């Protein structure tokens, strides 16, 4: 459910007499260019021009940018044509793109006291640094009583017999954390009656930005030798195609992909030209989005295999 909210694969109403519009998720460094905005997307060389018809970007940029004209990290929801409808996160340092919260659907955190809660399905991991506690709850979503938002609750009993109860609630209200980053969600966690306040954001960011097509051209003295293309799909499937220009034909491998906790991409290839095959390949992802094959197979030359995003 949270993933569906984060990606907004559904539709948002734009008025009683207008057709609902589908929103896309974007993240990266945003800079003003005249009346528009240029987004340098995370793990990509591409820039995307966005517009701000409702003024939501200009408002957050004006509050968060150190100097006018400098890039500012943002997470946004925009139409396919690039019209921004909502700002989710604004602010953060130059390495904010690396904070992808892999495997975490939603993170809530605060500084007074120092706490964090990671939600993944019905699993809520709570860390209370002020009491050096780490608790893992099975939670259920609760009907929201008033004011909108979302709520979860759960309980557990430790091996020592100690009882814990937790309630986590989110509201779509602007929130600024202890280092000045703006978030579109405010969070309140009650742990055994003790209130913890903070901000919240959606995670699993790599699983939204990584799908796409990656390509490499291997060239020899006589010209192109081989074109290699990797298609990574949002449904978890992957296809690796190698087109041999020297008359070797086309090889198509199919399987699945998974992002490891280390941030590396693992391909599990099960079919080669329709025939059963078992092969695992591991790729490092560079800051520009390039995927570099681990292991340095000599089949791809001295430089190895480097696949660039299209």
C-alpha positions as CSV (number, residue, x, y, z in Angstrom):
1,X,0.0,0.0,0.0
2,X,2.8,2.4,0.9
3,X,4.7,1.7,-2.3
4,X,1.5,2.4,-4.3
5,X,1.2,5.8,-2.5
6,X,4.9,6.6,-3.0
7,X,4.9,5.8,-6.7
8,X,1.3,7.1,-7.3
9,X,0.6,4.6,-10.0
10,X,-3.0,5.5,-9.6
11,X,-4.6,8.8,-10.5
12,X,-5.1,12.2,-8.8
13,X,-8.2,14.2,-9.5
14,X,-7.6,17.6,-11.0
15,X,-11.1,18.8,-10.8
16,X,-14.7,17.7,-11.3
17,X,-14.7,18.3,-15.0
18,X,-11.1,17.4,-15.8
19,X,-9.5,14.1,-16.6
20,X,-7.5,12.6,-13.7
21,X,-3.7,12.7,-14.3
22,X,-1.0,10.1,-13.5
23,X,2.0,11.4,-11.5
24,X,5.6,10.3,-11.8
25,X,8.2,10.3,-9.0
26,X,11.4,12.3,-9.5
27,X,14.5,13.0,-7.3
28,X,17.7,14.9,-7.8
29,X,19.3,18.3,-7.8
30,X,16.9,21.1,-8.9
31,X,18.1,24.5,-10.3
32,X,16.0,27.5,-11.6
33,X,16.2,28.2,-15.3
34,X,14.1,31.3,-16.1
35,X,10.5,30.4,-15.4
36,X,11.3,26.6,-15.4
37,X,13.4,24.2,-13.4
38,X,16.2,21.9,-14.5
39,X,16.4,18.6,-12.6
40,X,19.7,16.6,-12.6
41,X,18.2,13.2,-11.7
42,X,20.0,10.9,-9.3
43,X,22.2,8.3,-10.9
44,X,21.7,9.8,-14.4
45,X,23.4,12.1,-16.8
46,X,20.0,13.4,-18.0
47,X,18.4,16.7,-17.1
48,X,14.6,17.0,-17.0
49,X,12.9,20.4,-17.5
50,X,10.0,20.8,-15.0
51,X,7.4,23.5,-14.7
52,X,5.8,24.8,-11.5
53,X,2.3,26.0,-12.3
54,X,1.1,25.9,-8.7
55,X,4.3,27.5,-7.2
56,X,5.1,24.6,-4.9
57,X,8.7,24.3,-6.1
58,X,9.4,28.0,-5.8
59,X,8.1,28.1,-2.3
60,X,10.3,25.2,-1.0
61,X,13.3,26.4,-3.0
62,X,13.0,29.9,-1.6
63,X,13.0,28.5,1.9
64,X,15.7,25.9,1.5
65,X,18.3,27.2,-1.0
66,X,21.5,28.7,0.5
67,X,21.8,31.0,-2.5
68,X,19.5,31.6,-5.4
69,X,20.7,29.7,-8.5
70,X,22.4,26.9,-6.6
71,X,21.1,23.3,-7.0
72,X,18.9,22.0,-4.2
73,X,18.0,18.3,-3.7
74,X,14.2,17.6,-4.0
75,X,11.9,14.6,-4.3
76,X,8.8,15.5,-6.4
77,X,5.7,14.2,-8.0
78,X,5.0,15.6,-11.4
79,X,2.8,14.9,-14.5
80,X,4.2,13.1,-17.5
81,X,4.6,16.5,-19.2
82,X,6.7,17.7,-16.2
83,X,4.3,19.9,-14.3
84,X,5.1,19.5,-10.6
85,X,2.1,18.9,-8.3
86,X,3.8,18.0,-5.0
87,X,7.1,18.4,-3.2
88,X,7.9,15.4,-0.9
89,X,11.4,16.4,0.3
90,X,13.5,19.6,-0.1
91,X,17.0,20.0,1.1
92,X,20.0,17.9,2.0
93,X,23.7,17.7,1.2
94,X,25.5,16.7,-2.0
95,X,25.3,12.9,-1.1
96,X,21.6,12.8,-0.6
97,X,21.1,10.7,-3.7
98,X,23.0,7.9,-1.9
99,X,20.3,7.7,0.8
100,X,18.0,5.3,-0.9
101,X,16.5,3.5,2.1
102,X,16.5,0.1,0.2
103,X,14.0,-2.3,1.7
104,X,12.3,0.4,3.7
105,X,8.9,1.5,2.5
106,X,8.7,4.4,4.9
107,X,11.0,5.9,7.5
108,X,9.9,8.2,10.4
109,X,12.5,9.8,12.7
110,X,13.1,12.6,15.2
111,X,15.9,14.1,17.3
112,X,14.3,14.9,20.7
113,X,14.5,12.1,21.8
114,X,16.7,10.5,19.1
115,X,14.5,7.8,17.4
116,X,13.7,6.2,14.1
117,X,11.0,3.8,12.8
118,X,11.2,1.8,9.5
119,X,8.1,0.4,8.1
120,X,8.1,-2.5,5.6
121,X,4.8,-4.2,5.1
122,X,3.5,-5.1,8.5
123,X,7.0,-5.0,10.1
124,X,7.9,-1.9,12.1
125,X,11.5,-1.6,13.4
126,X,11.8,1.0,16.1
127,X,15.1,2.4,17.4
128,X,15.1,4.5,20.5
129,X,18.7,5.8,20.9
130,X,17.8,7.6,24.2
131,X,17.2,4.2,25.8
132,X,19.5,2.1,23.5
133,X,16.5,0.0,22.4
134,X,15.7,-1.8,19.1
135,X,12.3,-3.4,18.9
136,X,10.6,-5.1,16.0
137,X,6.8,-5.1,15.9
138,X,4.2,-6.7,13.7
139,X,1.7,-3.8,13.1
140,X,-1.7,-3.3,11.6
141,X,-3.0,-0.2,10.0
142,X,-5.7,1.6,12.0
143,X,-8.7,3.5,10.7
144,X,-7.9,7.2,11.0
145,X,-10.2,8.9,13.4
146,X,-10.0,12.5,12.4
147,X,-7.9,14.8,10.2
148,X,-6.8,12.3,7.5
149,X,-3.4,10.7,7.4
150,X,-2.5,7.1,8.3
151,X,-1.9,5.2,11.5
152,X,-0.5,1.8,12.6
153,X,-0.4,0.0,15.9
154,X,1.2,-3.1,17.4
155,X,2.5,-4.7,20.6
156,X,5.1,-7.3,21.7
157,X,6.4,-9.1,24.7
158,X,10.1,-9.5,25.3
159,X,11.7,-12.8,26.5
160,X,12.1,-11.1,29.8
161,X,8.3,-10.5,30.0
162,X,8.4,-6.8,29.3
163,X,5.4,-5.4,27.3
164,X,5.6,-2.8,24.6
165,X,2.9,-1.0,22.7
166,X,3.5,1.3,19.7
167,X,1.4,3.6,17.7
168,X,2.7,5.5,14.6
169,X,0.7,8.2,12.9
170,X,1.5,10.3,9.8
171,X,-0.1,13.5,8.6
172,X,0.5,15.3,5.3
173,X,1.8,18.4,7.0
174,X,5.1,20.1,6.3
175,X,7.9,19.2,8.7
176,X,11.5,20.4,9.2
177,X,14.1,18.1,10.8
178,X,17.0,19.0,13.1
179,X,19.3,19.8,10.2
180,X,16.8,21.9,8.3
181,X,15.6,19.5,5.7
182,X,11.9,19.9,4.8
183,X,9.6,16.9,4.5
184,X,6.0,16.6,3.4
185,X,5.0,14.2,6.2
186,X,4.9,14.8,10.0
187,X,5.1,11.8,12.2
188,X,4.2,11.0,15.8
189,X,5.2,7.7,17.5
190,X,3.9,6.7,20.9
191,X,5.9,4.0,22.6
192,X,4.4,2.8,25.9
193,X,2.7,6.2,26.2
194,X,5.9,8.2,25.6
195,X,5.5,10.6,22.6
196,X,8.2,10.8,19.9
197,X,7.7,13.6,17.3
198,X,9.5,13.9,14.0
199,X,9.3,13.8,10.2
200,X,8.7,11.0,7.7
201,X,9.6,10.1,4.1
202,X,9.0,7.3,1.7
203,X,11.9,4.9,0.9
204,X,12.8,2.1,-1.6
205,X,14.1,4.9,-3.8
206,X,16.5,2.7,-5.9
207,X,13.7,0.4,-6.9
208,X,11.9,3.4,-8.5
209,X,15.0,5.0,-10.2
210,X,16.9,1.9,-11.3
211,X,14.4,0.3,-13.8
212,X,15.2,1.2,-17.4
213,X,17.5,0.3,-20.3
214,X,21.3,0.2,-20.0
215,X,23.5,-0.2,-23.1
216,X,27.1,-0.7,-24.2
217,X,28.9,-0.8,-27.6
218,X,32.1,-2.9,-27.8
219,X,34.2,-1.6,-30.6
220,X,37.3,-3.1,-32.3
221,X,39.7,-1.9,-34.9
222,X,37.4,-2.9,-37.7
223,X,34.3,-1.2,-36.1
224,X,31.5,-2.3,-33.8
225,X,31.9,-5.8,-32.4
226,X,28.9,-6.2,-30.1
227,X,26.0,-4.3,-28.7
228,X,24.9,-5.3,-25.2
229,X,21.6,-4.0,-23.7
230,X,20.1,-4.7,-20.3
231,X,16.5,-4.0,-19.6
232,X,15.5,-3.8,-15.9
233,X,11.7,-3.8,-15.4
234,X,9.7,-2.6,-12.5
235,X,8.1,-6.0,-12.1
236,X,11.5,-7.5,-11.1
237,X,12.3,-9.1,-14.4
238,X,15.4,-8.5,-16.4
239,X,16.6,-9.2,-20.0
240,X,20.2,-9.1,-21.2
241,X,20.6,-9.0,-25.0
242,X,23.9,-9.3,-26.9
243,X,24.0,-8.6,-30.6
244,X,27.2,-9.9,-32.2
245,X,28.0,-7.8,-35.3
246,X,30.5,-10.3,-36.6
247,X,27.9,-12.8,-37.6
248,X,27.5,-14.5,-34.2
249,X,23.8,-13.6,-34.1
250,X,21.8,-12.4,-31.1
251,X,21.8,-13.9,-27.6
252,X,18.9,-13.2,-25.3
253,X,19.1,-14.1,-21.6
254,X,16.1,-13.6,-19.3
255,X,15.7,-13.7,-15.5
256,X,15.2,-11.5,-12.5
257,X,17.0,-8.7,-10.7
258,X,17.4,-7.7,-7.1
259,X,19.1,-4.8,-5.4
260,X,21.4,-6.1,-2.6
261,X,21.8,-4.3,0.8
262,X,25.2,-3.2,-0.4
263,X,23.6,-1.2,-3.2
264,X,24.8,-3.6,-5.9
265,X,22.5,-5.0,-8.6
266,X,22.3,-8.8,-8.9
267,X,21.0,-10.5,-12.0
268,X,19.7,-14.1,-11.8
269,X,19.5,-15.3,-15.4
270,X,17.4,-18.4,-15.9
271,X,17.0,-18.7,-19.7
272,X,19.3,-18.3,-22.7
273,X,17.4,-18.1,-26.0
274,X,14.5,-19.9,-24.4
275,X,16.7,-22.7,-22.9
276,X,17.3,-23.3,-19.2
277,X,20.4,-21.6,-17.9
278,X,21.6,-20.7,-14.4
279,X,23.9,-17.6,-14.2
280,X,24.4,-14.9,-11.7
281,X,26.0,-11.5,-12.5
282,X,26.7,-8.7,-10.1
283,X,27.0,-5.0,-11.0
284,X,28.2,-2.0,-9.2
285,X,26.3,1.2,-9.8
286,X,28.2,4.5,-10.2
287,X,26.9,7.9,-9.3
288,X,26.2,8.7,-13.0
289,X,24.0,5.5,-13.2
290,X,26.5,3.4,-15.1
291,X,26.4,-0.3,-14.2
292,X,29.9,-2.0,-14.0
293,X,30.1,-5.8,-14.1
294,X,32.0,-7.3,-11.1
295,X,34.6,-9.9,-11.8
296,X,36.2,-8.5,-15.0
297,X,35.2,-11.1,-17.6
298,X,37.9,-11.2,-20.3
299,X,35.1,-11.7,-22.8
300,X,34.3,-8.0,-22.5
301,X,37.9,-6.8,-23.0
302,X,40.3,-5.0,-20.7
303,X,37.8,-2.4,-19.6
304,X,35.2,-4.9,-18.7
305,X,31.5,-4.4,-19.2
306,X,30.1,-0.9,-18.5
307,X,26.4,-0.3,-19.2
308,X,25.2,3.3,-19.5
309,X,21.6,4.3,-18.8
310,X,19.7,5.5,-21.8
